[in-house]
Amino acid sequence: MSNDRREFLKALGVTAAAVAGTGCGVAAAEAVGGGADAAAPEATATVASEEAALAFRSRATAKFGLELDGSFAGWIQSTEGGNAAADVVTEKVGADGFAKKHLAAVKYEDITINCGAGMSKAFYQWIQDTLTLKATRKNGAVIESDYNARELTRLEFSNALISEVDLPALDASSRAAAKMTVKFSPEFTRTKKGNGLAIKFEIAADKWRTSDFKLKIDGLDDATSRALKIEAITIKQKVVENAVGEQRDYQKQPAGVDFSDVAVTVAESHAQSFYDWGQDFIVQGNNSDDKERGGTLDYLDTRLRPLFTLTFSHLGVFRVAPVNSNSAEKFRTIKAEMYCERIAFGLSGND
């Protein structure tokens, strides 16, 4: 048996002993070490068991955080991406009958994070700047830490631009926790070992649920104040790559922002104003700029105070239709779908 495998089995036996208790430590030591003598120094075995269990627990309960421009921006629920990769170029088949292959320029995957309402103001300001075409670039890191918030590893990124923001679908009948997804595109990344120090972050996260929201659209107060559902809203910033001289890394530039449609479900009993707007805007053709509407969507905390606000400009309805029109249920709903030319993001000042 190789030394590496022997050490792995010993660690596995010690960790099992820590979980099951000191009494099982003797049996585990006998199984791994080959006899009762291996478990004789009980104090030493117990200490080793506790240390191994602590190390196992630290890795198993890792937390992830985001750092922006040297300051910790908050704990995130999950993360992926940021890896370096390159396309493989296959040349023409040579005289020897084989094709030569080589790598093209290195590229870096977008980094995707999921987070709640407990991020720093700098993080939300980054989103706000993106939606107003300021194209703010950020340096930072995605940090993996143990359960004591001590840094384990760092995925450092440079000159990142936000490429997508996904706001959650809302449902007045749900009590599910809400989270947003933010994707950003770095010019390059590097993975480094953490410094082992504990991260301190004092912002208390407000509870954010998909049921807590307030929608207002100009002239549609009766319908929108009773909105039952709002589909997820996605904002995308196109990012293009430009080669820089002889470097293998690419410089990235913003190339415009696009906003998804806004789809709202309301009870049929309160849908008349949507039907009237649809009749005028769609059927009668009164759909010039001055007939488009504005509005706001507040994402609320559990005390119904605004956390974030989306401000809509130039909303235009393009479809109003019943939901499950063949259903025999008494409670009927309709869904109104609107395009939107611009959306502004604002952080409410409740802290």
Buried (B, 14 or more C-beta within 10 A) or exposed (E): EEEEEEEEBBBBBBBBBBEEEBEBBBBBBBBBBEEEEBBEEEEEBBEBBBEBBBBBBBEEEBBBBBBBEEEBBBBBEEBEBBEEEEEEEEEEEEEEEEEEEEEEEBBBBBBBBBBBBBBBEBBBBBBBBBBEEEBBBBBBBBBBBBEEBBBBBBBBBBBBBBBBBBBBBBBBEBEEEBBBBBBBBBBBBBEEEBEEEEBEBEBEBBBBBBBBBBBBBEEBEBBBEBBBBBBEBBBBBBBEBEEEEEEEBBEBEBEEBEBBBBBBBBBBEBBEBBBBBBEBBBEEEEBEEEBBBBBBBBBBBEEEEBBBBBBBBBBBBEEBEEBEEEEEEEEBBBBBBBBBEBBEBBBBEEE
